[in-house]
Every structure is written in C-alpha cells, then in structure tokens.
Amino acid sequence: FAQARGMSDDEALGWLERSRAEGWRDFYGNSLDDLVEILEREGLKPLESSPRFWRALLVGGLSGARYAAEAW
C-alpha cells in the first residue's frame, strides 16, 4: 500500500476493512488479515497498535511492522 504513506492517524485502522473489501494481497499472496495473524503468533498485538504501527505494516510489510514494534 504505497498510498498509505502520509495517511492521517484516523485513517490507519480503516485499511484493514478496505483491504478485505478489495481482496488486497501482498507480494507473497498474504492478505492483511494473514499478516495480522502472523504478527499475533509472534507475540505482537497489531489490532491494539497505534496508527504509526499500521502505516509501517502497510508501507513496509512484515519487516516494517517488526521494526515498528521494536522502535516504538
């Protein structure tokens, strides 16, 4: 989701619903729900995370989300 760059805080969590409606998949074929599940198995709580975390996930994929979880 390159278009996630610069999104406002109130828009970030809406991307989960939008990705479901549009059938979004990443380069590896994972849906955003798949990525959330992977992160939860790693002990992260993406559904409770800040909009900054979601922007990192949407722009940087799993590696972006993992970095954000450690950095913030």
PDB file of N, H, CA, C and O in Angstrom:
ATOM      1  N   PHE A   1       0.826  -1.194   0.000  1.00  0.00           N
ATOM      2  CA  PHE A   1       0.000   0.000   0.000  1.00  0.00           C
ATOM      3  C   PHE A   1       0.861   1.245   0.000  1.00  0.00           C
ATOM      4  O   PHE A   1       0.981   1.918   1.023  1.00  0.00           O
ATOM      5  N   ALA A   2       1.444   1.548  -1.099  1.00  0.00           N
ATOM      6  H   ALA A   2       1.347   1.000  -1.931  1.00  0.00           H
ATOM      7  CA  ALA A   2       2.271   2.753  -1.164  1.00  0.00           C
ATOM      8  C   ALA A   2       1.447   3.983  -0.820  1.00  0.00           C
ATOM      9  O   ALA A   2       1.979   4.956  -0.285  1.00  0.00           O
ATOM     10  N   GLN A   3       0.161   3.949  -1.119  1.00  0.00           N
ATOM     11  H   GLN A   3      -0.271   3.159  -1.553  1.00  0.00           H
ATOM     12  CA  GLN A   3      -0.696   5.094  -0.829  1.00  0.00           C
ATOM     13  C   GLN A   3      -0.914   5.301   0.665  1.00  0.00           C
ATOM     14  O   GLN A   3      -1.525   6.294   1.060  1.00  0.00           O
ATOM     15  N   ALA A   4      -0.429   4.388   1.505  1.00  0.00           N
ATOM     16  H   ALA A   4       0.068   3.581   1.184  1.00  0.00           H
ATOM     17  CA  ALA A   4      -0.536   4.544   2.949  1.00  0.00           C
ATOM     18  C   ALA A   4       0.425   5.609   3.465  1.00  0.00           C
ATOM     19  O   ALA A   4       0.249   6.121   4.570  1.00  0.00           O
ATOM     20  N   ARG A   5       1.427   5.939   2.680  1.00  0.00           N
ATOM     21  H   ARG A   5       1.570   5.523   1.782  1.00  0.00           H
ATOM     22  CA  ARG A   5       2.363   6.979   3.100  1.00  0.00           C
ATOM     23  C   ARG A   5       1.591   8.282   3.280  1.00  0.00           C
ATOM     24  O   ARG A   5       0.833   8.691   2.400  1.00  0.00           O
ATOM     25  N   GLY A   6       1.789   8.927   4.424  1.00  0.00           N
ATOM     26  H   GLY A   6       2.404   8.594   5.139  1.00  0.00           H
ATOM     27  CA  GLY A   6       1.164  10.208   4.680  1.00  0.00           C
ATOM     28  C   GLY A   6      -0.280  10.129   5.143  1.00  0.00           C
ATOM     29  O   GLY A   6      -0.921  11.167   5.303  1.00  0.00           O
ATOM     30  N   MET A   7      -0.810   8.944   5.363  1.00  0.00           N
ATOM     31  H   MET A   7      -0.289   8.101   5.233  1.00  0.00           H
ATOM     32  CA  MET A   7      -2.193   8.857   5.821  1.00  0.00           C
ATOM     33  C   MET A   7      -2.303   9.405   7.235  1.00  0.00           C
ATOM     34  O   MET A   7      -1.356   9.313   8.017  1.00  0.00           O
ATOM     35  N   SER A   8      -3.444   9.967   7.559  1.00  0.00           N
ATOM     36  H   SER A   8      -4.213  10.041   6.924  1.00  0.00           H
ATOM     37  CA  SER A   8      -3.646  10.521   8.891  1.00  0.00           C
ATOM     38  C   SER A   8      -3.940   9.408   9.887  1.00  0.00           C
ATOM     39  O   SER A   8      -4.305   8.297   9.504  1.00  0.00           O
ATOM     40  N   ASP A   9      -3.780   9.716  11.159  1.00  0.00           N
ATOM     41  H   ASP A   9      -3.484  10.619  11.470  1.00  0.00           H
ATOM     42  CA  ASP A   9      -3.977   8.719  12.203  1.00  0.00           C
ATOM     43  C   ASP A   9      -5.377   8.121  12.184  1.00  0.00           C
ATOM     44  O   ASP A   9      -5.539   6.934  12.466  1.00  0.00           O
ATOM     45  N   ASP A  10      -6.382   8.912  11.862  1.00  0.00           N
ATOM     46  H   ASP A  10      -6.250   9.877  11.633  1.00  0.00           H
ATOM     47  CA  ASP A  10      -7.745   8.389  11.894  1.00  0.00           C
ATOM     48  C   ASP A  10      -8.052   7.485  10.691  1.00  0.00           C
ATOM     49  O   ASP A  10      -9.090   6.824  10.672  1.00  0.00           O
ATOM     50  N   GLU A  11      -7.179   7.449   9.707  1.00  0.00           N
ATOM     51  H   GLU A  11      -6.336   7.987   9.723  1.00  0.00           H
ATOM     52  CA  GLU A  11      -7.388   6.596   8.535  1.00  0.00           C
ATOM     53  C   GLU A  11      -6.734   5.225   8.663  1.00  0.00           C
ATOM     54  O   GLU A  11      -7.138   4.291   7.971  1.00  0.00           O
ATOM     55  N   ALA A  12      -5.747   5.083   9.521  1.00  0.00           N
ATOM     56  H   ALA A  12      -5.419   5.843  10.083  1.00  0.00           H
ATOM     57  CA  ALA A  12      -4.900   3.898   9.520  1.00  0.00           C
ATOM     58  C   ALA A  12      -5.669   2.607   9.739  1.00  0.00           C
ATOM     59  O   ALA A  12      -5.487   1.661   8.972  1.00  0.00           O
ATOM     60  N   LEU A  13      -6.508   2.529  10.741  1.00  0.00           N
ATOM     61  H   LEU A  13      -6.656   3.298  11.364  1.00  0.00           H
ATOM     62  CA  LEU A  13      -7.184   1.276  11.035  1.00  0.00           C
ATOM     63  C   LEU A  13      -8.245   0.939   9.998  1.00  0.00           C
ATOM     64  O   LEU A  13      -8.638  -0.223   9.894  1.00  0.00           O
ATOM     65  N   GLY A  14      -8.717   1.898   9.240  1.00  0.00           N
ATOM     66  H   GLY A  14      -8.398   2.842   9.324  1.00  0.00           H
ATOM     67  CA  GLY A  14      -9.678   1.643   8.179  1.00  0.00           C
ATOM     68  C   GLY A  14      -9.099   0.817   7.039  1.00  0.00           C
ATOM     69  O   GLY A  14      -9.852   0.254   6.244  1.00  0.00           O
ATOM     70  N   TRP A  15      -7.781   0.734   6.948  1.00  0.00           N
ATOM     71  H   TRP A  15      -7.170   1.191   7.594  1.00  0.00           H
ATOM     72  CA  TRP A  15      -7.157  -0.028   5.875  1.00  0.00           C
ATOM     73  C   TRP A  15      -7.424  -1.514   6.004  1.00  0.00           C
ATOM     74  O   TRP A  15      -7.443  -2.213   4.991  1.00  0.00           O
ATOM     75  N   LEU A  16      -7.632  -2.026   7.207  1.00  0.00           N
ATOM     76  H   LEU A  16      -7.617  -1.458   8.030  1.00  0.00           H
ATOM     77  CA  LEU A  16      -7.924  -3.445   7.372  1.00  0.00           C
ATOM     78  C   LEU A  16      -9.245  -3.775   6.688  1.00  0.00           C
ATOM     79  O   LEU A  16      -9.333  -4.753   5.945  1.00  0.00           O
ATOM     80  N   GLU A  17     -10.268  -2.969   6.932  1.00  0.00           N
ATOM     81  H   GLU A  17     -10.196  -2.174   7.535  1.00  0.00           H
ATOM     82  CA  GLU A  17     -11.560  -3.187   6.284  1.00  0.00           C
ATOM     83  C   GLU A  17     -11.464  -2.985   4.775  1.00  0.00           C
ATOM     84  O   GLU A  17     -12.044  -3.742   3.997  1.00  0.00           O
ATOM     85  N   ARG A  18     -10.724  -1.956   4.373  1.00  0.00           N
ATOM     86  H   ARG A  18     -10.252  -1.341   5.005  1.00  0.00           H
ATOM     87  CA  ARG A  18     -10.578  -1.678   2.942  1.00  0.00           C
ATOM     88  C   ARG A  18      -9.866  -2.834   2.238  1.00  0.00           C
ATOM     89  O   ARG A  18     -10.248  -3.223   1.135  1.00  0.00           O
ATOM     90  N   SER A  19      -8.833  -3.379   2.877  1.00  0.00           N
ATOM     91  H   SER A  19      -8.522  -3.063   3.773  1.00  0.00           H
ATOM     92  CA  SER A  19      -8.093  -4.478   2.248  1.00  0.00           C
ATOM     93  C   SER A  19      -8.970  -5.714   2.103  1.00  0.00           C
ATOM     94  O   SER A  19      -8.843  -6.461   1.133  1.00  0.00           O
ATOM     95  N   ARG A  20      -9.863  -5.930   3.073  1.00  0.00           N
ATOM     96  H   ARG A  20      -9.966  -5.323   3.861  1.00  0.00           H
ATOM     97  CA  ARG A  20     -10.788  -7.066   2.981  1.00  0.00           C
ATOM     98  C   ARG A  20     -11.743  -6.875   1.809  1.00  0.00           C
ATOM     99  O   ARG A  20     -11.973  -7.802   1.033  1.00  0.00           O
ATOM    100  N   ALA A  21     -12.290  -5.689   1.684  1.00  0.00           N
ATOM    101  H   ALA A  21     -12.103  -4.935   2.314  1.00  0.00           H
ATOM    102  CA  ALA A  21     -13.264  -5.413   0.634  1.00  0.00           C
ATOM    103  C   ALA A  21     -12.651  -5.506  -0.763  1.00  0.00           C
ATOM    104  O   ALA A  21     -13.306  -5.939  -1.711  1.00  0.00           O
ATOM    105  N   GLU A  22     -11.392  -5.097  -0.878  1.00  0.00           N
ATOM    106  H   GLU A  22     -10.860  -4.745  -0.108  1.00  0.00           H
ATOM    107  CA  GLU A  22     -10.732  -5.072  -2.179  1.00  0.00           C
ATOM    108  C   GLU A  22      -9.966  -6.353  -2.488  1.00  0.00           C
ATOM    109  O   GLU A  22      -9.440  -6.510  -3.590  1.00  0.00           O
ATOM    110  N   GLY A  23      -9.899  -7.271  -1.522  1.00  0.00           N
ATOM    111  H   GLY A  23     -10.326  -7.144  -0.627  1.00  0.00           H
ATOM    112  CA  GLY A  23      -9.178  -8.512  -1.751  1.00  0.00           C
ATOM    113  C   GLY A  23      -7.675  -8.308  -1.908  1.00  0.00           C
ATOM    114  O   GLY A  23      -7.022  -9.029  -2.663  1.00  0.00           O
ATOM    115  N   TRP A  24      -7.125  -7.320  -1.190  1.00  0.00           N
ATOM    116  H   TRP A  24      -7.655  -6.734  -0.577  1.00  0.00           H
ATOM    117  CA  TRP A  24      -5.714  -6.983  -1.287  1.00  0.00           C
ATOM    118  C   TRP A  24      -4.829  -8.143  -0.854  1.00  0.00           C
ATOM    119  O   TRP A  24      -5.144  -8.845   0.107  1.00  0.00           O
ATOM    120  N   ARG A  25      -3.736  -8.341  -1.554  1.00  0.00           N
ATOM    121  H   ARG A  25      -3.480  -7.771  -2.334  1.00  0.00           H
ATOM    122  CA  ARG A  25      -2.703  -9.326  -1.210  1.00  0.00           C
ATOM    123  C   ARG A  25      -1.341  -8.671  -1.382  1.00  0.00           C
ATOM    124  O   ARG A  25      -1.149  -7.833  -2.263  1.00  0.00           O
ATOM    125  N   ASP A  26      -0.399  -9.063  -0.532  1.00  0.00           N
ATOM    126  H   ASP A  26      -0.555  -9.744   0.184  1.00  0.00           H
ATOM    127  CA  ASP A  26       0.954  -8.543  -0.704  1.00  0.00           C
ATOM    128  C   ASP A  26       1.691  -9.343  -1.769  1.00  0.00           C
ATOM    129  O   ASP A  26       1.115 -10.229  -2.399  1.00  0.00           O
ATOM    130  N   PHE A  27       2.939  -9.033  -1.963  1.00  0.00           N
ATOM    131  H   PHE A  27       3.407  -8.313  -1.451  1.00  0.00           H
ATOM    132  CA  PHE A  27       3.760  -9.679  -2.986  1.00  0.00           C
ATOM    133  C   PHE A  27       3.797 -11.198  -2.824  1.00  0.00           C
ATOM    134  O   PHE A  27       3.939 -11.931  -3.802  1.00  0.00           O
ATOM    135  N   TYR A  28       3.668 -11.662  -1.581  1.00  0.00           N
ATOM    136  H   TYR A  28       3.553 -11.066  -0.786  1.00  0.00           H
ATOM    137  CA  TYR A  28       3.756 -13.095  -1.290  1.00  0.00           C
ATOM    138  C   TYR A  28       2.395 -13.782  -1.251  1.00  0.00           C
ATOM    139  O   TYR A  28       2.314 -14.979  -0.972  1.00  0.00           O
ATOM    140  N   GLY A  29       1.325 -13.038  -1.528  1.00  0.00           N
ATOM    141  H   GLY A  29       1.391 -12.066  -1.754  1.00  0.00           H
ATOM    142  CA  GLY A  29      -0.015 -13.608  -1.541  1.00  0.00           C
ATOM    143  C   GLY A  29      -0.739 -13.548  -0.220  1.00  0.00           C
ATOM    144  O   GLY A  29      -1.824 -14.113  -0.085  1.00  0.00           O
ATOM    145  N   ASN A  30      -0.159 -12.871   0.768  1.00  0.00           N
ATOM    146  H   ASN A  30       0.723 -12.413   0.659  1.00  0.00           H
ATOM    147  CA  ASN A  30      -0.794 -12.745   2.081  1.00  0.00           C
ATOM    148  C   ASN A  30      -1.808 -11.610   2.091  1.00  0.00           C
ATOM    149  O   ASN A  30      -1.544 -10.528   1.567  1.00  0.00           O
ATOM    150  N   SER A  31      -2.957 -11.858   2.683  1.00  0.00           N
ATOM    151  H   SER A  31      -3.172 -12.738   3.109  1.00  0.00           H
ATOM    152  CA  SER A  31      -3.909 -10.771   2.918  1.00  0.00           C
ATOM    153  C   SER A  31      -3.446 -10.007   4.151  1.00  0.00           C
ATOM    154  O   SER A  31      -2.563 -10.470   4.872  1.00  0.00           O
ATOM    155  N   LEU A  32      -4.025  -8.858   4.392  1.00  0.00           N
ATOM    156  H   LEU A  32      -4.742  -8.481   3.806  1.00  0.00           H
ATOM    157  CA  LEU A  32      -3.683  -8.101   5.584  1.00  0.00           C
ATOM    158  C   LEU A  32      -4.079  -8.890   6.835  1.00  0.00           C
ATOM    159  O   LEU A  32      -3.388  -8.828   7.852  1.00  0.00           O
ATOM    160  N   ASP A  33      -5.180  -9.625   6.763  1.00  0.00           N
ATOM    161  H   ASP A  33      -5.741  -9.675   5.937  1.00  0.00           H
ATOM    162  CA  ASP A  33      -5.559 -10.493   7.879  1.00  0.00           C
ATOM    163  C   ASP A  33      -4.493 -11.562   8.131  1.00  0.00           C
ATOM    164  O   ASP A  33      -4.196 -11.885   9.282  1.00  0.00           O
ATOM    165  N   ASP A  34      -3.916 -12.113   7.054  1.00  0.00           N
ATOM    166  H   ASP A  34      -4.158 -11.851   6.120  1.00  0.00           H
ATOM    167  CA  ASP A  34      -2.831 -13.088   7.200  1.00  0.00           C
ATOM    168  C   ASP A  34      -1.641 -12.469   7.924  1.00  0.00           C
ATOM    169  O   ASP A  34      -1.050 -13.094   8.805  1.00  0.00           O
ATOM    170  N   LEU A  35      -1.293 -11.241   7.551  1.00  0.00           N
ATOM    171  H   LEU A  35      -1.774 -10.734   6.836  1.00  0.00           H
ATOM    172  CA  LEU A  35      -0.162 -10.568   8.183  1.00  0.00           C
ATOM    173  C   LEU A  35      -0.430 -10.318   9.659  1.00  0.00           C
ATOM    174  O   LEU A  35       0.460 -10.479  10.494  1.00  0.00           O
ATOM    175  N   VAL A  36      -1.661  -9.923   9.979  1.00  0.00           N
ATOM    176  H   VAL A  36      -2.384  -9.793   9.300  1.00  0.00           H
ATOM    177  CA  VAL A  36      -2.042  -9.719  11.377  1.00  0.00           C
ATOM    178  C   VAL A  36      -1.893 -11.029  12.155  1.00  0.00           C
ATOM    179  O   VAL A  36      -1.371 -11.038  13.270  1.00  0.00           O
ATOM    180  N   GLU A  37      -2.344 -12.112  11.573  1.00  0.00           N
ATOM    181  H   GLU A  37      -2.768 -12.104  10.667  1.00  0.00           H
ATOM    182  CA  GLU A  37      -2.246 -13.419  12.231  1.00  0.00           C
ATOM    183  C   GLU A  37      -0.786 -13.815  12.468  1.00  0.00           C
ATOM    184  O   GLU A  37      -0.447 -14.322  13.537  1.00  0.00           O
ATOM    185  N   ILE A  38       0.066 -13.588  11.485  1.00  0.00           N
ATOM    186  H   ILE A  38      -0.210 -13.177  10.617  1.00  0.00           H
ATOM    187  CA  ILE A  38       1.492 -13.896  11.623  1.00  0.00           C
ATOM    188  C   ILE A  38       2.086 -13.085  12.769  1.00  0.00           C
ATOM    189  O   ILE A  38       2.815 -13.622  13.603  1.00  0.00           O
ATOM    190  N   LEU A  39       1.779 -11.804  12.808  1.00  0.00           N
ATOM    191  H   LEU A  39       1.187 -11.367  12.130  1.00  0.00           H
ATOM    192  CA  LEU A  39       2.316 -10.936  13.859  1.00  0.00           C
ATOM    193  C   LEU A  39       1.794 -11.338  15.232  1.00  0.00           C
ATOM    194  O   LEU A  39       2.528 -11.274  16.219  1.00  0.00           O
ATOM    195  N   GLU A  40       0.536 -11.751  15.302  1.00  0.00           N
ATOM    196  H   GLU A  40      -0.060 -11.803  14.500  1.00  0.00           H
ATOM    197  CA  GLU A  40      -0.010 -12.201  16.589  1.00  0.00           C
ATOM    198  C   GLU A  40       0.693 -13.471  17.065  1.00  0.00           C
ATOM    199  O   GLU A  40       0.939 -13.631  18.261  1.00  0.00           O
ATOM    200  N   ARG A  41       1.013 -14.365  16.149  1.00  0.00           N
ATOM    201  H   ARG A  41       0.813 -14.235  15.178  1.00  0.00           H
ATOM    202  CA  ARG A  41       1.747 -15.581  16.529  1.00  0.00           C
ATOM    203  C   ARG A  41       3.136 -15.241  17.064  1.00  0.00           C
ATOM    204  O   ARG A  41       3.700 -15.992  17.860  1.00  0.00           O
ATOM    205  N   GLU A  42       3.679 -14.116  16.627  1.00  0.00           N
ATOM    206  H   GLU A  42       3.220 -13.506  15.980  1.00  0.00           H
ATOM    207  CA  GLU A  42       4.991 -13.671  17.096  1.00  0.00           C
ATOM    208  C   GLU A  42       4.894 -12.912  18.421  1.00  0.00           C
ATOM    209  O   GLU A  42       5.905 -12.456  18.955  1.00  0.00           O
ATOM    210  N   GLY A  43       3.680 -12.780  18.945  1.00  0.00           N
ATOM    211  H   GLY A  43       2.859 -13.150  18.512  1.00  0.00           H
ATOM    212  CA  GLY A  43       3.504 -12.112  20.227  1.00  0.00           C
ATOM    213  C   GLY A  43       3.156 -10.639  20.145  1.00  0.00           C
ATOM    214  O   GLY A  43       3.026  -9.976  21.174  1.00  0.00           O
ATOM    215  N   LEU A  44       3.003 -10.119  18.942  1.00  0.00           N
ATOM    216  H   LEU A  44       3.109 -10.658  18.106  1.00  0.00           H
ATOM    217  CA  LEU A  44       2.619  -8.714  18.790  1.00  0.00           C
ATOM    218  C   LEU A  44       1.098  -8.601  18.831  1.00  0.00           C
ATOM    219  O   LEU A  44       0.388  -9.594  18.673  1.00  0.00           O
ATOM    220  N   LYS A  45       0.615  -7.398  19.043  1.00  0.00           N
ATOM    221  H   LYS A  45       1.193  -6.592  19.171  1.00  0.00           H
ATOM    222  CA  LYS A  45      -0.823  -7.161  19.099  1.00  0.00           C
ATOM    223  C   LYS A  45      -1.195  -6.050  18.120  1.00  0.00           C
ATOM    224  O   LYS A  45      -1.486  -4.927  18.532  1.00  0.00           O
ATOM    225  N   PRO A  46      -1.184  -6.360  16.839  1.00  0.00           N
ATOM    226  CA  PRO A  46      -1.421  -5.313  15.837  1.00  0.00           C
ATOM    227  C   PRO A  46      -2.783  -4.636  15.964  1.00  0.00           C
ATOM    228  O   PRO A  46      -2.898  -3.441  15.693  1.00  0.00           O
ATOM    229  N   LEU A  47      -3.812  -5.372  16.369  1.00  0.00           N
ATOM    230  H   LEU A  47      -3.719  -6.343  16.590  1.00  0.00           H
ATOM    231  CA  LEU A  47      -5.140  -4.763  16.458  1.00  0.00           C
ATOM    232  C   LEU A  47      -5.237  -3.769  17.607  1.00  0.00           C
ATOM    233  O   LEU A  47      -6.188  -2.991  17.680  1.00  0.00           O
ATOM    234  N   GLU A  48      -4.264  -3.792  18.496  1.00  0.00           N
ATOM    235  H   GLU A  48      -3.491  -4.424  18.437  1.00  0.00           H
ATOM    236  CA  GLU A  48      -4.221  -2.841  19.609  1.00  0.00           C
ATOM    237  C   GLU A  48      -3.134  -1.786  19.398  1.00  0.00           C
ATOM    238  O   GLU A  48      -2.884  -0.964  20.279  1.00  0.00           O
ATOM    239  N   SER A  49      -2.503  -1.811  18.252  1.00  0.00           N
ATOM    240  H   SER A  49      -2.706  -2.479  17.537  1.00  0.00           H
ATOM    241  CA  SER A  49      -1.359  -0.934  17.996  1.00  0.00           C
ATOM    242  C   SER A  49      -1.775   0.420  17.446  1.00  0.00           C
ATOM    243  O   SER A  49      -2.901   0.621  16.991  1.00  0.00           O
ATOM    244  N   SER A  50      -0.832   1.328  17.506  1.00  0.00           N
ATOM    245  H   SER A  50       0.083   1.165  17.876  1.00  0.00           H
ATOM    246  CA  SER A  50      -1.069   2.706  17.073  1.00  0.00           C
ATOM    247  C   SER A  50      -1.151   2.813  15.553  1.00  0.00           C
ATOM    248  O   SER A  50      -0.723   1.911  14.833  1.00  0.00           O
ATOM    249  N   PRO A  51      -1.701   3.914  15.080  1.00  0.00           N
ATOM    250  CA  PRO A  51      -1.712   4.154  13.636  1.00  0.00           C
ATOM    251  C   PRO A  51      -0.316   4.152  13.018  1.00  0.00           C
ATOM    252  O   PRO A  51      -0.154   3.768  11.860  1.00  0.00           O
ATOM    253  N   ARG A  52       0.697   4.579  13.782  1.00  0.00           N
ATOM    254  H   ARG A  52       0.565   4.891  14.723  1.00  0.00           H
ATOM    255  CA  ARG A  52       2.065   4.550  13.260  1.00  0.00           C
ATOM    256  C   ARG A  52       2.476   3.122  12.924  1.00  0.00           C
ATOM    257  O   ARG A  52       3.134   2.884  11.911  1.00  0.00           O
ATOM    258  N   PHE A  53       2.089   2.170  13.773  1.00  0.00           N
ATOM    259  H   PHE A  53       1.555   2.363  14.596  1.00  0.00           H
ATOM    260  CA  PHE A  53       2.395   0.766  13.524  1.00  0.00           C
ATOM    261  C   PHE A  53       1.728   0.306  12.234  1.00  0.00           C
ATOM    262  O   PHE A  53       2.350  -0.375  11.419  1.00  0.00           O
ATOM    263  N   TRP A  54       0.456   0.679  12.047  1.00  0.00           N
ATOM    264  H   TRP A  54      -0.049   1.232  12.709  1.00  0.00           H
ATOM    265  CA  TRP A  54      -0.276   0.268  10.841  1.00  0.00           C
ATOM    266  C   TRP A  54       0.329   0.854   9.587  1.00  0.00           C
ATOM    267  O   TRP A  54       0.405   0.181   8.559  1.00  0.00           O
ATOM    268  N   ARG A  55       0.764   2.107   9.660  1.00  0.00           N
ATOM    269  H   ARG A  55       0.703   2.653  10.495  1.00  0.00           H
ATOM    270  CA  ARG A  55       1.437   2.692   8.495  1.00  0.00           C
ATOM    271  C   ARG A  55       2.707   1.913   8.176  1.00  0.00           C
ATOM    272  O   ARG A  55       3.001   1.646   7.011  1.00  0.00           O
ATOM    273  N   ALA A  56       3.460   1.547   9.215  1.00  0.00           N
ATOM    274  H   ALA A  56       3.221   1.763  10.162  1.00  0.00           H
ATOM    275  CA  ALA A  56       4.685   0.771   8.994  1.00  0.00           C
ATOM    276  C   ALA A  56       4.360  -0.581   8.364  1.00  0.00           C
ATOM    277  O   ALA A  56       5.081  -1.038   7.478  1.00  0.00           O
ATOM    278  N   LEU A  57       3.284  -1.222   8.813  1.00  0.00           N
ATOM    279  H   LEU A  57       2.698  -0.851   9.534  1.00  0.00           H
ATOM    280  CA  LEU A  57       2.878  -2.505   8.235  1.00  0.00           C
ATOM    281  C   LEU A  57       2.455  -2.339   6.785  1.00  0.00           C
ATOM    282  O   LEU A  57       2.863  -3.118   5.923  1.00  0.00           O
ATOM    283  N   LEU A  58       1.650  -1.343   6.517  1.00  0.00           N
ATOM    284  H   LEU A  58       1.318  -0.711   7.217  1.00  0.00           H
ATOM    285  CA  LEU A  58       1.127  -1.151   5.166  1.00  0.00           C
ATOM    286  C   LEU A  58       2.205  -0.741   4.175  1.00  0.00           C
ATOM    287  O   LEU A  58       2.169  -1.142   3.012  1.00  0.00           O
ATOM    288  N   VAL A  59       3.158   0.052   4.629  1.00  0.00           N
ATOM    289  H   VAL A  59       3.187   0.378   5.574  1.00  0.00           H
ATOM    290  CA  VAL A  59       4.207   0.517   3.727  1.00  0.00           C
ATOM    291  C   VAL A  59       5.369  -0.469   3.666  1.00  0.00           C
ATOM    292  O   VAL A  59       5.940  -0.694   2.599  1.00  0.00           O
ATOM    293  N   GLY A  60       5.721  -1.063   4.821  1.00  0.00           N
ATOM    294  H   GLY A  60       5.256  -0.881   5.687  1.00  0.00           H
ATOM    295  CA  GLY A  60       6.913  -1.895   4.880  1.00  0.00           C
ATOM    296  C   GLY A  60       6.683  -3.373   5.065  1.00  0.00           C
ATOM    297  O   GLY A  60       7.640  -4.133   5.218  1.00  0.00           O
ATOM    298  N   GLY A  61       5.414  -3.805   5.055  1.00  0.00           N
ATOM    299  H   GLY A  61       4.637  -3.188   4.931  1.00  0.00           H
ATOM    300  CA  GLY A  61       5.113  -5.220   5.207  1.00  0.00           C
ATOM    301  C   GLY A  61       5.512  -5.747   6.569  1.00  0.00           C
ATOM    302  O   GLY A  61       5.596  -4.990   7.536  1.00  0.00           O
ATOM    303  N   LEU A  62       5.757  -7.039   6.645  1.00  0.00           N
ATOM    304  H   LEU A  62       5.689  -7.654   5.860  1.00  0.00           H
ATOM    305  CA  LEU A  62       6.113  -7.659   7.926  1.00  0.00           C
ATOM    306  C   LEU A  62       7.384  -7.065   8.518  1.00  0.00           C
ATOM    307  O   LEU A  62       7.458  -6.837   9.725  1.00  0.00           O
ATOM    308  N   SER A  63       8.378  -6.815   7.684  1.00  0.00           N
ATOM    309  H   SER A  63       8.319  -7.000   6.703  1.00  0.00           H
ATOM    310  CA  SER A  63       9.624  -6.262   8.222  1.00  0.00           C
ATOM    311  C   SER A  63       9.389  -4.857   8.777  1.00  0.00           C
ATOM    312  O   SER A  63       9.965  -4.497   9.804  1.00  0.00           O
ATOM    313  N   GLY A  64       8.560  -4.069   8.119  1.00  0.00           N
ATOM    314  H   GLY A  64       8.092  -4.362   7.285  1.00  0.00           H
ATOM    315  CA  GLY A  64       8.229  -2.745   8.619  1.00  0.00           C
ATOM    316  C   GLY A  64       7.493  -2.808   9.942  1.00  0.00           C
ATOM    317  O   GLY A  64       7.762  -2.018  10.847  1.00  0.00           O
ATOM    318  N   ALA A  65       6.558  -3.752  10.058  1.00  0.00           N
ATOM    319  H   ALA A  65       6.340  -4.394   9.323  1.00  0.00           H
ATOM    320  CA  ALA A  65       5.804  -3.912  11.299  1.00  0.00           C
ATOM    321  C   ALA A  65       6.696  -4.385  12.434  1.00  0.00           C
ATOM    322  O   ALA A  65       6.567  -3.918  13.566  1.00  0.00           O
ATOM    323  N   ARG A  66       7.597  -5.306  12.136  1.00  0.00           N
ATOM    324  H   ARG A  66       7.702  -5.685  11.217  1.00  0.00           H
ATOM    325  CA  ARG A  66       8.505  -5.802  13.169  1.00  0.00           C
ATOM    326  C   ARG A  66       9.438  -4.682  13.655  1.00  0.00           C
ATOM    327  O   ARG A  66       9.699  -4.555  14.851  1.00  0.00           O
ATOM    328  N   TYR A  67       9.924  -3.889  12.728  1.00  0.00           N
ATOM    329  H   TYR A  67       9.712  -3.992  11.756  1.00  0.00           H
ATOM    330  CA  TYR A  67      10.774  -2.759  13.095  1.00  0.00           C
ATOM    331  C   TYR A  67       9.992  -1.775  13.964  1.00  0.00           C
ATOM    332  O   TYR A  67      10.490  -1.318  14.993  1.00  0.00           O
ATOM    333  N   ALA A  68       8.777  -1.455  13.552  1.00  0.00           N
ATOM    334  H   ALA A  68       8.373  -1.826  12.716  1.00  0.00           H
ATOM    335  CA  ALA A  68       7.958  -0.501  14.295  1.00  0.00           C
ATOM    336  C   ALA A  68       7.689  -0.999  15.705  1.00  0.00           C
ATOM    337  O   ALA A  68       7.723  -0.221  16.657  1.00  0.00           O
ATOM    338  N   ALA A  69       7.424  -2.283  15.843  1.00  0.00           N
ATOM    339  H   ALA A  69       7.396  -2.916  15.069  1.00  0.00           H
ATOM    340  CA  ALA A  69       7.129  -2.854  17.160  1.00  0.00           C
ATOM    341  C   ALA A  69       8.319  -2.701  18.095  1.00  0.00           C
ATOM    342  O   ALA A  69       8.143  -2.483  19.294  1.00  0.00           O
ATOM    343  N   GLU A  70       9.515  -2.815  17.561  1.00  0.00           N
ATOM    344  H   GLU A  70       9.658  -2.992  16.587  1.00  0.00           H
ATOM    345  CA  GLU A  70      10.715  -2.675  18.396  1.00  0.00           C
ATOM    346  C   GLU A  70      11.093  -1.219  18.626  1.00  0.00           C
ATOM    347  O   GLU A  70      11.619  -0.865  19.682  1.00  0.00           O
ATOM    348  N   ALA A  71      10.823  -0.376  17.634  1.00  0.00           N
ATOM    349  H   ALA A  71      10.396  -0.663  16.777  1.00  0.00           H
ATOM    350  CA  ALA A  71      11.255   1.020  17.704  1.00  0.00           C
ATOM    351  C   ALA A  71      10.337   1.891  18.559  1.00  0.00           C
ATOM    352  O   ALA A  71      10.787   2.860  19.170  1.00  0.00           O
ATOM    353  N   TRP A  72       9.048   1.544  18.601  1.00  0.00           N
ATOM    354  H   TRP A  72       8.683   0.757  18.105  1.00  0.00           H
ATOM    355  CA  TRP A  72       8.119   2.412  19.346  1.00  0.00           C
ATOM    356  C   TRP A  72       7.619   1.697  20.531  1.00  0.00           C
ATOM    357  O   TRP A  72       6.825   2.247  21.295  1.00  0.00           O
TER     358      TRP A  72
END
